[in-house]
Amino acid sequence: STRRVSSDDTTYDTVFQTTQGDTLIIRVHVPLSSSFASFCPAMTLAGVRVRHDWVEDGGRSMRITGYEPIQDEQHWKKSGLSLGQAVHAVVQHLQLNPPEILEITDAGLRAIQPKNSRFRTITATNDSNTHESGNSSSNNNNHHHQGRSSNHPRQSGSAAPPSYHATLQQRTPQLPPPPDVPLPLIPRDFDSILQEKTREELETLLSDELEFLSLVHRLDVFGEIQQIASSKADETSQLAQENLAKEDTLKSLLTEVGRLQASLQSKVERFQALERKQDALCAPPDIKSTLRQLKEAKKQAFDASEEFAEEWVEDGAQNVDQFVKEFIAQRKVHHERAAKMEILEQQGTR
């Protein structure tokens, strides 16, 4: 994968994996040019120290000098390659002819090495020895097992190259994908337009912005881009009009949602009140409250039986059998409630 690493569009990183399973990064630097002269891109291996016949010896820049088209500006112009073709050729050569890695100096590059890479194993061992010194015996067993695993020969192409964007996902906020706009191909050169101009006319183009813009506006590719921009502007305007047409519907839906929300809130409050009442009814009774109610009910039963006896005496004490039957029934209720009180009092003292 390829990503831009500079704000001025001059530096890009391309991540790839060699046939030995190591992950490397080629950093391509395209110098800014103030004229129409051709430029020569510079390629280096980033975040690593290696030994390879294409990589410059005797320095830490790790510049790739063995690929002839990028050795200087003259070779680059003579090759007629595009920048993408040159990067592809260098990546393919380094994949099939992997460099000897001496050291990985960048922590980010070390983190995206495959799990079975010897560089990840060494790093994990050093970190564990530093942070887990108290558990050295168990760590040594784990590191020894990892060391044996890393000695197995790697299989060529056994794993796909890791995504550079995925490794930076935790540090870089995830942005929405750019819109798919089919842009025309940018010409590699403008010789058909510039070769007929004199030196004075070329100098005028460089010094006079209006003349330069006039030339740009006459380019076919500029017209195509302007046509695409106009089409996208019309499309955006149409979408905006469609959104505005839905404004009344959205407002009515918003009002309906507000009404339903208020109704829901009222029903929730009613439900909560009923729920509290249910909890009170289903909750185990309080012994003191029950005893108090039984005491009042016992007294009521006693008073009712006494009142019944007094009324019988005042009426002339007739029908003794019927009186005894009803009096015993009322006094039975009194004694049942007294017995229940006694049982509850005994339970409360345990």
Buried (B, 14 or more C-beta within 10 A) or exposed (E): EBBEBEEEEBBBBBBBBBBBBBBBBBBBBBEEEEEEEEBBBBBBBBBBBBEBEBBBEEEEEBBBBBBEBBEEEEEBBEBEBEBEEBBBBBBEBBBEEBBEBEEBEEEBBBEBBBEBBBBBBBBBBEEBEEEEEEEEEEBEEBBEEBEEEBEEEBEEEEEEBBEBEEBEEEEEEEEEEEEEEEEEEEEEEEEEEEEEEEEEEEEBBEEEEEEEEEBEEEBEBBEEBEEBEEEEEEEEEEEEEEEEEEEEEEEEEEEEEEEEEEEEEEEEEEEEEEEEEEEEEEEEEEEEEBBEEBEEBBEEBBEBBBEBBEEBEEEEEEEEEEBEEBBEEBBEBBEBBBEBBEEBEEEEEE
